[in-house]
Amino acid sequence: MPISETINSFSNLYNRFNGVFKDNIDLILSCITGKAFNKEYIPAHTIRELVASHMGWKQGMPITNELEQNIITYWQPDNLLERCKKFKNAIDKRNSIVINNPVKLEAIDNIIKLIGDQSAIIFSESTEFADSVADKLGNKCFSYHSLNNSKRFLFDFEAQDFIRKADGAMKTHGDKTILKYLIDNMNKGHIKYMSVVKAVNEGLDIPKISVVITAGGSSNPTTYEQRTSRGKTIDFYNPNKVTTIINLYFDDFKTATGEIVRSVDKAKLMNRQKYTKHEIYYIADISQIFDVN
């Protein structure tokens, strides 16, 4: 059953649980994982049994007509679990297509080729994609996120060697040292591009950054403003600095049968931009990015 049909089959059932679930997706996923609520934990099997009961299922119920057959097929707790697992797998696959898509990786590479000597910060929604961006852009790009911000070797650009201990062994560094190293080397121009996830949404000021690229994001306007602010730090050496904020997204599209598929990626972008004070331009080609006025 497609994602939308599964959601619709729950018919706003989440509203019957007195605020425990924020929407039907939350309810469906909680049928697999359980739910923490008001410092208590509701087991997944309990949620499935409650859902099944709400939808008319009873233990040992007879099958005398099509309605009863459908209730057992869709809402019997074990069958419900399998449906919810298939739904989660479909969501995960869809998210992977949107978040880790090689089309976005190529787009980022092409944007970097256009911006010349400007420095950029690139926000991704997965550590996997952040690392892919760094690999694509080469040694001028530094990937920084929760999975690689400790026990890491750092390269000394001036000495042209890794930072070493007194005995000559390469030295490992922790989170604060790595972040300081990244900021210092971006300000010096040794590193031109930061590839990050959510670790530096707040509290990061690098005047040289004048391009912000968002390869994906939530629908949260506050998070969006925090991210775009990374490129708006005043640069006293460049008082005429202009910041360019670029959002990559997949648009709605038509299937071979003519059905219009609404893009979740686009919906999230429009929602997180709804309070922005920036001028917004929609373009169809990367080459147009720096042509807009």
N, C-alpha and C positions, 0 to 999 in steps of 0.2 A: 504494500500500500504506500503511495507517495507521501512525502512529508506533509503536504497541505491537507491531504485527506485524513491522515492520522490525527492531526491537530483538530480538524473539523469534527471528527467522530467523537471527540470528547465534549463538544458542544458547551464550552464554558463551564465544564464540570468543576474546575478549580474554585469557582465562586461559592460552592457549597461547603467549603472547608474553612470558613471563617478567617480568611487572611493567611492561612498557613502557606499557600502557594501563590506566587505572583502572577502566574499565567498557566495555560495548559502545557506549555513546553516544560516548565518547572515541575508540574505534576507528573508528566510522562517520565521525565528523567528520574524523579524521586521514586517511581515504581521500581527502578533498578537499584538506586543507591541508598534509599531512605532519605530522611529529611531532619535536619536540626532545626528546632523551633522553640523559642523561649527557654533556652538552656536545657531542653529535653531532646531526645533523639527518637524519631518515629521510624521503626524498621520498615524496610521495603515491602516485606510480605504483608504487614498490617495495612500499608497504603493500598496495595493491590486488592486486598480483601474488601476494604472500604469502597474503593472505586467499583469493584465488581458488584457489590451490594447496591450501590447507588444506581447502577445500570440494569438492575433486575435479576442478577444471577443469585442462585441459592444452591447450597450443597445438595446434590442428589436430585436436582430439579428434572422433571420429565421433558422429553422432546416430543411434543404432540403437534407442533406447527412450525412454520418457517421462522417466526419471530423468536421462539425459544431456541431454535437451532442457531440463529445469528447471535443471540445472547451468549450461548456457550462458546461459539466459535471466536467471538471477539472479546468477551469479558470474563470468561472463566479465568481465575488468577494465573494459572500456568500459561494459558494462551495469551493472556494480557502481557505477561513478562516477555514472551517471545516477540510480540508486536512492538513493545517498547524498546527491546534490544535492536530490532531491525530499524526502528526510527532513529535511535542513537547512532547506529552505524551509518545511516544515510546522512545525518547531520554532520558527523565527523568527516565523511567523504566530501560533502559539499564545502565545509569549512576549509579542508585541505586544498581543494581546488581554488578557492578564493584567496586563501592566505599564502599558500606556497606555490602559486602558479608561476611557471617559467616565463610567461608573457610579461608579468610585472617585473621580473628580474631583468629581462631584456630592456624594458622601458626605463628602468632605473639606470642601466648602463648607458643608454642613449641620452638620457637627461644629463648625466655626469659629463658626457662628451660635449654637450652644448654649453655648460656653465663656465667653461674656461678655468680661470684661476680662483673662482669662488669656492668657499668651503661649505659643506653640506652635512646635515644630520638626517639620517634615514630611519624612520620608525617602521618596525615590522610587528606582526602579531604573534610570531613564533620565533623561538631561538634558532630553529632550523633555517628559517628564511634569512634571519639576520646574519648567520654565518655564511649562507650562500651569497649574500650581497657582498660581504667582505672578500670572499674568495674571488668573486667576479671582478671586483674593482682593484684588487691587488694590494701591494704593500702601503699604499697611501690611505687605505681604509682600515679602521680598527673596529672590530666587533666587541661590544660590551653588553653583557646580560648576566642573569643570575647563575647561569651554568658555567660561565668562564671568568668570573670576577674574583677568583681566589686560586692560590697556588699556581700562578701563571708566570712564565718567563717573559721578560720585557727586553726589547731591543733598544740599545743606546745609539741613536742616529748620528750623534757627533763622533762617537768612538767607532762607529760601524761594527759593533759587536754586541752580543747580549750582555746585560748587566750581570756581573759575576761576584762571587764571594771572594774572600781573601785567598782561599786555596785554589781559586780558578774555576770552581764548579759554578754552573749557572744558578743564579739566585731566583727563588720563587717569591712572588709578591701577593699580598692580600688586597681586598676590595678597595680600601681607602687609598692605598699606594697606587693601585692600577688606575683609579679614577683621576687622581692628581697627575699621574704620568700622561694620561690621555688628554686632559685639559692643557697641560703645559706644552705638549708636543703639537696640539692643534694651534695654540697661540703662536708657537714658533714656526708653524708651517710645515713641520715634518709629517704630520698627519693631516690630511685634507678632509676626510670623510669619516663620520661616526655612524656605525650601523648598530642600532640599539632596539630594545624591546620596550619594556615599561619601567626599567630601573632608573631612568633619568628623566622622567616626566617633570619632576620638580627639582628645584635647587641647582640647576646647571646654567652657568652663565659663561658663554664663550663668544666674545664680540665678533670674531672672524666669521662665524656662521651667518650666511646670508641666504641660504637655500634650505628649506625644510621640505622633505619628501615623506609623505605618509603612504605606505604601501597597503595599509589596511588599518581598521580601527573599530572601536566600539561605537555605539550611538550616543555616547556621553559627551555633551557640549563642554563640560568642565575639563575633561581629559583632553579634548581637542584644543582648547585654549592654552592649557599647560604645555602641550607639545609645540604648538605654533610659536609660543613665547620663547622657545629656545633659539629662535632666529631673530628675535627683536631686541636683543641686548645692544645697548648703545656702543658703537665703536668710535672712540675718540680720535683714532687715526683715519677714520673714514666717516666724517660727519654727514655725508650725503648718502649713506648706506640705504639701500632699498632691499627689503626682504621679500623673497618669492616663496610662496607656500604652494606646494604641488600635491594634490591628492590623486592617487591612482585608484580606479574602481572599474568594475565590470558593469556595463549598462544592461538594461532590459533587452531581451532578444526574442526572436520568433523561432519556433521549432519548425521542422520540415512540414508539419501539418498545419502551420499557421497559428498555432497557439502562442500567445505572448507569455513569456516567463519573466516575472518581476524579479529584479536583482536585489538580493538582500544586501549586497555590498553597496549598491547605490542608495538604498533606503537608509542604511546606517550613516552614510556620508551626509545625506540631506538633513538627517535629524541632528547630527553633531554640529552642523554648520548653522542651524536655525537662529542662533543668537549672535553669530559673529558680526563684527563691525567692519570686517574686511570686504573689499570689492571681490565678487566671485565671477570668474569667467569659466565657461565650459568650452573646451576645445576638443577637436577630433583627432588632432595630430600633434605629436610631441614637438615638431619643428615650430609650432605656433606659440609655444609657451612664452617666449621672450619677445613676441610680436605684439602682445596685447598692451594697451596703454593704461 
